[in-house]
Amino acid sequence: MQQMYKLSPIFFLTVLLISCASPSPRKPISVKSSSFMKESIERNKLINQQEEEAFKYLMEQDSSRVYHISEHGFWYTYEIENTTDTIHPKRGDEITYRYEIKTIDQEVLYSEEELGLRNYLVDKQELIKGLQNGLKLMKQGEVVTFLFPSHLAYGYAGYKNIGSNQPLIYTVTLETIKQNNE
């Protein structure tokens, strides 16, 4: 029994020293993600192809308008074109605009009344990529309808009423351009 009392402090001291030792770092677990990436790429290509086909069908059905394709990967058509001005918004300009968002099936997700008049400092505030680039194509007083593939809108994440990977139709009115003279 006495021998047990002598071992107890040695045992507790050993446990204490071992527990105070710094932990050794663990090596990361290596997972081959190349197959996941390949599948993701293929899935995104398929989504893009389906959206492009749907937009092409929509444009064919709307033969009364001329659609243009932008260098940024979306289509647009003028509802009202300003042929007299030459000024387009550029970085730092302050613009005001109104817009409406619809699904590709023409279902209104957000009306102009709901969204109201918007102010935007060009390229200095966050905006979906499609609209950011689309606004720079417009001139004051123009009304343009944009066809944005989902990757230029809200993408995989979606937003409130806007679903995941949902292509969108924006009809935008550019009210004013206040040029930044810096």
N, C-alpha and C positions, 0 to 999 in steps of 0.2 A: 504494500500500500504506500509506503514511504517512497519507494522507487517511482511510483506513478506520479507523485507530486513533483519529483525532480524532473521527470520527462515533460510534464505539462508546460512549464515555462519555455523549455527548449522547443517544444512543438509549436507553441503560439508565436515565438520569436521567428521561427522558420516560416510559418504561414504569413506573418506580417512582412517579412523581407520579400517573399515571393510575390505577394500582392502589390507591393510598392514598385516592383520592376516595371519599366515602361513597356507598353504593349508593342509587339512587333507588327509592322504594317502587313496587311494582307495584299496579296497580288490580285489585280483585277481579274474577274472571270472573263475569259475571252469567248465572245459569241460571234459567230460568223454572220454578219448582217448583209452580206452581198445578195443573198436570195431575197431578203426582205426588201432591199432597195430596188432590186430588179422588178419585183412584183409591184412595188409602189409606182415605179416609173411606168410600167405597162398599164396599170390602172389609171394613172393620170393621162396617159396618151389616149386611152379609150374614152375617158370623160371629155377631153378636149375635142376629139373627133366627133362624138355624139352632139356636143354643144354646137360645133361648127356646122354640122349637117342640119340641125334644128334651125339655126339662124339663116342658113342658105334657103331652106324651105320657106321660112317666114318672108325673106326678101323676095323670093320668086312669086309668092302670093300677093305681094304688095308692089305690083308692076308700075304703079303710078309715081313711084319715087325712085330717085337715083341714090344708091348706097355707095359709099366710099369705104375703103379699108384703110385703117391708119397703120403707120409703121409700128405701132405699139400692140397690134393684135386685136383690135375691135373694129366694128363697123359703125357708120354714122350716116345720117341723112338730114338735110336741112328742111325744117318746117317753115322757117322764115330766115332768109339769108340777107346779110348786110353786104351789099356789093359796092358801097361807097367808101367805107372806112378801110383802113389797112392795119389798124392797131390790134394786135393780139395780146392777151395777158402774158407777162413774163415774170420771172422770179422777183418777188418783193412787191409786185403790184397788189393793190387791195381791190377785190372785186365783190360785187353783190350779185347773187343769182337765186333763182327759184328752180325747183325740180320736182319730178314725180318719179316714183319707182314702180315698175310693173314686172310681173313674171313674163316668161316667154309666151304664155297663154293669154297675155293681156289683162291678167288679174291685177288690180291696183293693190299694191302692198302699202304704199305711203303716198298720199296725195300732196299736191302743192300746199293745200290749206293746212294739213297736218305738219308739214315740214317747215313752212314759212319761208321768209326771206333769209338768206344766209350770207354771211360775210366770210371772206377767205383771203388770207395772205398767200399768194401763189408760191408754192414750194416751201413755205415756211410753217405750214400747219399740216396736221395729219388729215388725210383724205384717202379714200380707196384709190388704188393706182389708176384704174380706168378713168374715173372722174377727174383726177388730178391731171392726167394727160389730155383728156377730152376738153376741159375748160380752156386749155392753152391753144386749142384749134379754133376757138370761137372769137367772134367780134361782138362789140356792144350791140344789143338789140336783137341778136340772133336767137332763134329757137332751134335746137338740134336734138334729134333722137339718137341715142347711142345704144348699141347692142354690145353689152359687156359679157364676155365669157366669165365663168365663176372665178377663175384664177386672177382676174382683174377687178373682181368685186369683193365678196366676203369669203371666197374659197371654201376650204374644208370646214372651217369653224362656223360659218353662218353668222347671223346676227338677228336677235329677236324674231320678227316675222319672216326673216329670210333664212331658208334652209341651207343645209350643207351642200356644197357644189351646185349652187343654183345660179344659172345665167340670168342676167337682169336686163331690163330695158329702162333707160333713164331718158326722160324728156326734160331738157334743161333750157332755161331762159337766162341769158346773160344780161343783167340789167345795167350794171355800170362797171367801168374800169377806171380806177384811180391810179395813175402811173406813179411808180416810185422813181424819183429823179436822182437817186444816189449814184 
